[in-house]
Amino acid sequence: MKFKLLETVVLARDLPKYGLKAGDLGVVVELYEPDGLEVEFVTASGRTQAVVTLKEGDVRKIAPEDMISVRRLQKVP
């Protein structure tokens, strides 16, 4: 595993089913062998948007040159 429990990660691809876009920040809340992660994504106000089971390749570590921004959440279809 290259991620740790409670580590903040960056979503690497859009997940329209959950209203999530590449670049959204999430927190690893569970680790599954060999390469699974449960990641929680929250709104800026602290409301949970989604808790999603992903593969390590679906997220990446935060890079020193990353900038945090805010976007409007679109309704999930």
C-alpha positions as CSV (number, residue, x, y, z in Angstrom):
1,M,0.0,0.0,0.0
2,K,1.3,3.4,-0.9
3,F,-1.3,5.3,1.0
4,K,-2.0,5.6,4.8
5,L,-5.1,5.7,6.8
6,L,-6.5,9.3,7.1
7,E,-4.2,10.6,4.3
8,T,-5.6,13.3,2.1
9,V,-5.6,12.2,-1.5
10,V,-6.5,13.8,-4.9
11,L,-9.1,12.1,-7.2
12,A,-7.4,11.2,-10.5
13,R,-10.6,10.8,-12.6
14,D,-14.2,12.0,-12.7
15,L,-16.8,9.9,-10.8
16,P,-20.1,11.5,-12.2
17,K,-22.2,8.9,-10.3
18,Y,-21.1,10.6,-7.1
19,G,-20.8,14.2,-8.3
20,L,-17.0,14.0,-8.1
21,K,-14.5,15.4,-10.5
22,A,-10.7,14.8,-11.0
23,G,-8.9,17.1,-8.6
24,D,-11.4,16.7,-5.7
25,L,-9.8,16.0,-2.3
26,G,-10.7,13.0,-0.2
27,V,-9.5,11.2,2.9
28,V,-8.6,7.6,3.1
29,V,-10.8,6.0,5.7
30,E,-10.0,2.3,5.1
31,L,-7.3,0.3,3.3
32,Y,-8.0,-3.0,1.5
33,E,-5.3,-5.4,0.3
34,P,-3.8,-5.5,-2.2
35,D,-4.7,-2.1,-3.7
36,G,-8.1,-1.0,-2.5
37,L,-9.1,2.2,-0.6
38,E,-12.2,3.6,0.9
39,V,-12.2,7.3,0.4
40,E,-14.5,9.9,1.9
41,F,-15.2,13.1,0.0
42,V,-16.8,16.1,1.8
43,T,-18.1,19.5,0.8
44,A,-16.3,22.6,2.0
45,S,-19.0,22.9,4.7
46,G,-18.2,19.4,6.0
47,R,-21.1,17.4,4.6
48,T,-20.1,14.0,3.3
49,Q,-20.7,13.9,-0.4
50,A,-19.6,10.3,-1.0
51,V,-17.7,7.4,0.5
52,V,-16.3,5.4,-2.4
53,T,-14.2,2.2,-2.7
54,L,-11.4,2.9,-5.2
55,K,-8.2,1.4,-6.5
56,E,-4.9,3.1,-5.7
57,G,-4.7,4.2,-9.3
58,D,-7.9,6.2,-9.0
59,V,-6.2,8.7,-6.6
60,R,-2.8,10.3,-6.1
61,K,-0.8,11.9,-3.4
62,I,-1.0,15.7,-2.9
63,A,2.0,17.3,-4.7
64,P,3.8,20.4,-3.3
65,E,2.7,22.5,-6.3
66,D,-1.0,21.6,-6.0
67,M,-3.4,24.5,-5.4
68,I,-6.7,24.1,-3.5
69,S,-9.8,25.6,-5.1
70,V,-13.6,25.5,-4.6
71,R,-16.2,24.5,-7.1
72,R,-20.0,24.3,-7.0
73,L,-21.3,20.8,-6.5
74,Q,-23.6,19.7,-9.3
75,K,-26.6,17.6,-8.6
76,V,-26.0,13.8,-9.0
77,P,-28.1,12.4,-11.9
